Amino acid sequence: MIIVHGTFPIKPALRDEALALMQRMAVASRAESGCISYEFYVGLSDPNSLLLFQEWESVEALQGHFDTEHMEEFLKVLPDVLDGEVSTRRYEVRSAGEQAEEPAEAEVPVRFEPREKIIH
């Protein structure tokens, strides 16, 4: 299983727009094959910091997520509501005895760059 955690600082004046954007993304992503969970949360210490928690069956399922139309649309609008950099981290969870998947070339966590895809 692959777990991805992200933090999205959003502009206070565009908070409602950001929440609607995140809600649309979560609904579309949960419908994808291989998605176990996909949810945004509001930070308790900062209501303008949204946290993303997602679980995927495999690296391939996560990579397929990056190639979807709703991801492309999300990344087009996201820079407009951000108030800083997005940070993401990806974790692989496996039970004892399972072999680790071969690392893909683009597995290094990256920071969000406006108008470009986020690759984990």
Backbone torsions as a table, in degrees:
resi	resn	phi	psi	omega
1	MET	NA	144.1	178.0
2	ILE	-112.9	130.6	177.6
3	ILE	-115.8	134.2	176.5
4	VAL	-123.4	133.0	176.6
5	HIS	-120.8	134.1	178.5
6	GLY	-137.0	155.3	177.0
7	THR	-126.0	128.5	-176.7
8	PHE	-122.7	104.1	174.2
9	PRO	-77.9	126.8	-175.9
10	ILE	-116.9	154.8	178.9
11	LYS	-70.5	127.0	-179.9
12	PRO	-54.2	-39.3	-177.9
13	ALA	-68.3	-20.0	-178.8
14	LEU	-113.1	22.0	-176.0
15	ARG	-58.9	-46.4	-179.4
16	ASP	-61.8	-41.9	177.8
17	GLU	-63.5	-41.7	179.3
18	ALA	-64.3	-43.6	179.2
19	LEU	-61.8	-41.1	178.5
20	ALA	-65.3	-41.0	177.7
21	LEU	-61.2	-46.6	-179.4
22	MET	-65.1	-38.8	179.1
23	GLN	-62.8	-45.3	178.1
24	ARG	-61.1	-42.0	-179.7
25	MET	-64.7	-42.7	-179.5
26	ALA	-63.5	-44.8	-179.8
27	VAL	-62.0	-46.8	-179.4
28	ALA	-65.1	-40.2	-177.3
29	SER	-69.5	-38.6	179.1
30	ARG	-63.5	-21.8	179.6
31	ALA	-82.7	-7.3	-178.5
32	GLU	-75.2	148.0	174.4
33	SER	-64.2	132.7	178.1
34	GLY	90.1	-5.2	178.1
35	CYS	-84.6	122.4	177.3
36	ILE	-90.4	-45.0	176.2
37	SER	-155.1	154.8	-179.5
38	TYR	-159.2	109.6	-174.8
39	GLU	-149.4	143.0	172.3
40	PHE	-101.9	147.0	178.5
41	TYR	-131.7	151.1	176.2
42	VAL	-89.9	131.2	178.8
43	GLY	-66.7	135.3	179.5
44	LEU	-70.5	-36.3	-178.8
45	SER	-81.5	-19.2	179.2
46	ASP	-148.5	103.4	-177.3
47	PRO	-67.0	-6.6	176.2
48	ASN	-102.8	18.5	173.2
49	SER	-118.9	115.7	179.5
50	LEU	-101.6	136.7	-179.4
51	LEU	-108.0	138.1	178.3
52	LEU	-112.6	132.4	174.9
53	PHE	-130.1	121.6	179.7
54	GLN	-136.5	147.4	177.9
55	GLU	-127.5	136.2	-178.6
56	TRP	-129.6	148.0	179.5
57	GLU	-65.0	-30.9	-175.6
58	SER	-158.5	167.7	175.0
59	VAL	-61.9	-37.6	-179.7
60	GLU	-63.4	-40.7	177.9
61	ALA	-64.2	-41.7	177.8
62	LEU	-64.2	-42.7	179.7
63	GLN	-63.4	-38.4	175.8
64	GLY	-60.8	-34.2	177.8
65	HIS	-60.0	-39.5	-179.4
66	PHE	-68.6	-19.2	-177.4
67	ASP	-97.0	8.8	-177.3
68	THR	-84.5	158.1	177.4
69	GLU	-64.9	-39.1	-178.8
70	HIS	-68.2	-28.8	174.5
71	MET	-68.4	-42.1	178.9
72	GLU	-60.3	-45.9	179.1
73	GLU	-64.8	-41.5	178.4
74	PHE	-57.8	-46.3	-177.6
75	LEU	-70.1	-22.9	176.2
76	LYS	-71.2	-38.6	-174.5
77	VAL	-91.5	-29.8	-174.2
78	LEU	-51.0	-46.9	-177.9
79	PRO	-56.9	-27.7	-179.1
80	ASP	-67.1	-28.9	-176.2
81	VAL	-101.9	-6.8	-177.1
82	LEU	-79.0	147.4	176.2
83	ASP	-126.8	51.2	-177.1
84	GLY	142.7	-166.6	-177.0
85	GLU	-90.7	143.4	171.6
86	VAL	-84.1	138.2	172.6
87	SER	-122.7	141.7	179.2
88	THR	-134.8	152.7	174.1
89	ARG	-138.2	143.5	179.4
90	ARG	-121.7	138.6	-179.3
91	TYR	-128.1	143.6	173.0
92	GLU	-106.3	128.7	179.9
93	VAL	-115.1	127.7	177.8
94	ARG	-143.7	154.6	179.1
95	SER	-82.4	162.1	-179.6
96	ALA	-55.6	135.2	179.0
97	GLY	93.6	-17.0	177.6
98	GLU	-74.8	142.8	176.4
99	GLN	-81.2	142.1	174.6
100	ALA	-70.1	143.2	176.1
101	GLU	-69.9	150.2	176.7
102	GLU	-61.7	129.8	-179.9
103	PRO	-66.1	135.6	176.4
104	ALA	-83.4	158.4	-177.1
105	GLU	-60.4	-33.9	-174.1
106	ALA	-100.8	34.9	-176.7
107	GLU	-89.3	-2.3	179.7
108	VAL	-72.6	127.0	177.6
109	PRO	-57.7	141.0	-179.3
110	VAL	-127.1	161.1	173.3
111	ARG	-93.4	151.5	-178.0
112	PHE	-66.1	133.5	173.1
113	GLU	-118.3	125.6	-175.4
114	PRO	-48.6	135.3	173.9
115	ARG	68.0	13.8	175.7
116	GLU	-121.6	156.2	179.1
117	LYS	-69.5	146.2	173.9
118	ILE	-87.8	122.0	179.1
119	ILE	-114.4	129.8	179.3
120	HIS	-101.3	NA	NA
